[in-house]
Structures are given as structure tokens and as C-alpha cells.
Amino acid sequence: MASFENEEPNRDNIASLEQEPLLHVDQIQGNILGGFNKDFQQFLFFEIVDPNLTKQWIQSISSQISTTQEVVMFNRLYQMMWARRGSEPTGLIATWMNIAFSYAGLKKLVSEESLKDFSKSGPFAFGMKKRSGKLGDPRDQTSEGNPKNWVIGGDANSPDILLVIASDSELELTKKVQDIKTNSTVESGLKLVYEEAGRDRNDLPGREHFGFRDGISQPAVRGRFSTAPGDMLTKRWVDPSDEAFLTDAELGEKLVWPGEFVFGYPAQSDASLDPVPMEDKDLPINYGVPVWAKNGSFLVVRRLRQDVAGFWEFLTEKGKELNMCPTLMGTKMVGRWPSGAPLMRSSEADNHELAKDDHANNHFLYESNTPDVKLSPDLNYTDPFPKAKEDFFGKLCPISAHIRKVNPRDSATDIVGAFSALTRRILRRGIPFGSPLNVDMSMPPYSDTENGNRGLMFLCYQTRIEFQFEFLTQRWANSPEFPTGSRCTSSGDVCPTPGEDPIIGQNGNDSNGNRSRSFTYAPNQSMNIMKEFVIPTGGEYYFQPSIDALKTVIGNQA
């Protein structure tokens, strides 16, 4: 490790923090910039049957909608207590709620004048089911993943409103959900059309149903949380004397301007550290949203069923064929071990200590050796794990592994600009649904008493659905040509394309109904995956307004 002793803080770097925008954290709903991070969540989907009564209902619950300020302050308290005690604090409980509206829902509630600046040709106005083909969903109308068969958001039930309720306590969640249901009836102008329970796994906390830790790598959002000096939304762990202070909040955690996730703030430039300025009056032109969308965000919701038995049966079968253990095969497809330890820093075996180290488990690149970065001296931290080395050909982490497809880091992409990949980031807020299936790898095939009714409620926030969520899905995860660039290890090689994302990748289907995907699991070596492990079974595009817009525009009874 390089020596950084006796280096003075860079005053210009410290001053740069004050150039970041002051976020209206009392207006931005919770779960956008500050994740709920709750083990127990409930998703309530409503149809509006009487707009006037619904507006009254909105006014009645508006004070119960959580803000970023409340959520972040609670999360800070939670983390402070854990750090001081050395264990998870017990008895510290909060219950949060937020609200979002589909375009069809807004049309029922908002005047034509207030709605006119929403782009009529954008993804939000069309809705997810009409954009399903662009996401690679099955075209075959008999397929479970086709919108005609979705359990929510398809032809049979297209909700207008989504409430997300989240709590640290299942009992408190149940009480809150029951209270909301009691007051969200036809007499309130609403009809509950679908409900989903999200639950963190009690057997493997923090992991999705395939058994891999989820949500490790997130964008570090720039912006000041308050007017207090140095009070940033995202804590800065990098020492101000290090040039990485200007680009990274944490090792491997790149800073992104808040306009990528919340309307009305400076956005990320694809060519410079300086942001793209944003004024409220520019929102209709630059983003296809009205001025009153300021402090709001677009929310993508995707109900993804996971075929856990099929996934592990495939890994077992392919593992035997390639003389590779099933867990290693799955790890190559994901790019991380089940614990969350990255292949780039632990290629031979899982490393739980690395996975638990938040200063190390994201500190890697793909096409360059990982540089030394100095962290704050207060941490007294030294990275004890092997440094990640350049892996252009995918010897350590396959070039089409899930984490490499959706966050290419320093890899060349099909968009121009030194910071272009940062303009495609999303804030993910997913949680599992359904009971876990514990597979015994010594006894396939794996029996499933719930017939596969488990998966992930995938949520993500952004300001440009087409250029963030849809781009990531269509141009990167679903593209067999990405990452770009020839990856042959010698001139005589027959070089396969990288292939689709082996976890979430889809390719529509050809005229014969083929939905197979290719996966380059090692340099110049690929396989076909004939089975889908993640199946879309519902979803929608929503707008999550500011607290003021909720009261004065959407719930306005004038």
C-alpha cells in the first residue's frame, strides 16, 4: 500500500463540497435518496374509481408520507448506535410510507394544463406494458412473462397509485397496512387491485432468492443535506488530500450529481466533473416533465419471479459438464460470491471478511489495475485484501457477468465520454417476496411446495427512464455485443461475443420462440443458457412527486 503519511488536506477539494446543491430533503419523498432499508415492506396497488374522493384521501394521508430528511436522519442514528455498541441496535423502530402515480392515475387527478408538460411520447406516458418489447420481455402471449399474463400492471389490472409501506417491525407494518386499507376503500374513491409482501430473508439476511447478497453497489449521490458545513447526503470517506476525493465518496463508489435521480438539480455530465446546470424552467424541455415535478422522481417497479430450483439445477448440470462446482458457476454469472465478495478480488473462493468490509468490497476496476486511494485518517484503515488487477479478457470476472454488464466501471461502452457510464446509473430499492427455497445440492431436482412463487420486487429511481433503466436493460444487459471491444486472447482465436446478462438478460424471442442466451464464462469460452431464471410478472412506471406537489397539485380540490 502506498504511503500517505503527513499529507495536508486539499483546501480546494474541501471547498468543492459547498459547490454541491442544497437538497430539499423535506420535500423529496423517502426511499429515493435515502433508502427505507426495512426488512418488512408492503406494496399496495390502487385503482382510482372517484377522483374527487381520491383527492380528499390524498390530503388526509399527505402528512404520513415520509421525507428524505426523516429517513436519512433515522438511518444515521441507526448506524451511529450500531458503530458505538458494536451490534445491531434493538428496539429502534420506524415505519415509513411513500406514494407514486402512474400516468393514467395522474390523468384522473390533474388538470390538462398541469399535465401538458409531461412528454406524451416518453416511457412514463406509455407505461411499462407498452414498452415491454423494448425490455426484451416474451412476445409469445401464452408466456408467463408477457404483459397479458402479468399479475399486476398488465392488461387485466393497471393500477393508478402505488403505496409502499415499510417498517423494522412486522407487527407495526401490519398495523399500518390495516389502517391504510381501512381508510382506502370505495368511500375514499379507491379500489385495492393488488398487494405484495416484501420480506428480507430471515435465513440469509440481505440476500435475494438465488442466495446472493444484493444491493452492494449504489451510486453515491452528491448534494448537501443541510446548511451545516460538510453535512453531505453521502458521507465522504476519501481523504481530501487524495485526488479521488473529487470523484469518489468511498472506495469504488463514484459520486453522481443528484439531477440523475431527482428533478430540479444539476445533472451528471458525460465529459466533465462539472455538472450540467438545471433551472426549474428547463424541466419541460430537457426532461419532459412539468416545473411542479421538481423534487420528484420516476419510479420503475418490476415484479420479477425467480426460478430458484431451475437456477441451481442448471448450475449443477453445467458444473458437472465443466468440472466446476455449482456455486462457482453461479458466482461467475453474478460476478460476486454469495457473500457479496467480488470475483475481482477473490477469484478462487468466497471471502466473508472481504464481503463485510464496505471499504474493500467495491474497490475494483475491470480494465485497469486498481489505484491506491487514501481514506480519512480518522478511520485508521488499511485494506488487507489482494488488490484487483486488470482483467480486460474476463479471466477473473467473466465479461458478461451480471455486475459487469450493468455497471461497467472503467470498461469501454457504446456511449462517448469519460463519465458517460455515470449518466446511466439508477438507485435500486429492491426486496424479496415469497418464502425462500433452500436447495440441497446433493439431491436435485429440487422440490418446491410453493411452485416458484418467489422473487424480487425490483424498484429503481431515476429522472430519465429511457436513458437509465431502459438503456441499462436494452443496450447493456440484453445486448450480446456488450461490453464492446475485441476480447480474444490471441489473433487466431474465434472470439465469441460477450453474450447477454446471464441473470436478467432477455432477448424477446425469434420467429421460433427461441429465448436462449449466450454467456462467455471464460476467455473465448461460451455456453448457451436455454432456460430463464428471472421472469417478469408485473410492473409499471410511476412518478413520485414532492410533498408540496402532492398537496397543491395532485391532491388539489380547487
Protein Blocks (a to p, Z undefined) as FASTA:
>chain_A
ZZfehiacdfklmmmmmmpccddfklmcghilmcfkiabdcddddddfblklmmmmmmmm
mmmpccfklmmmmmmmmmmmmmmnopacehiacddddddddfklmmmmpcfklmmmpcfk
bmklnommlmmmmnopafblkbmklmklpcghpamlccfbdcddddfbfklmmmmmmmmm
mmmcfknopacfbdcdddddfklghiafkopaehkbccddeddfblbehiafbacfbdfk
bmklmmpfbghiacddfklmpghiacddfkbfbdcdddfklmmmmnopafklgoiacddd
ddddddfklmmmmmmmmmmmnopafklmmmmmnopafkopafklomkbccfklmmmmklm
mgccfkbccddddddfklopacfbdcdddffkommmcckbfklmmmnojaccfbecjklm
mmmgccdddddedjdddddfklcccddfkgopacdddddddfblklmmmmmmmmmmmpmk
bcehifbfbfkbccddebjafklgcehjafkopabdcddfbghiacddfbdfbdcfbdcd
dddddfklmmmmmmpcZZ
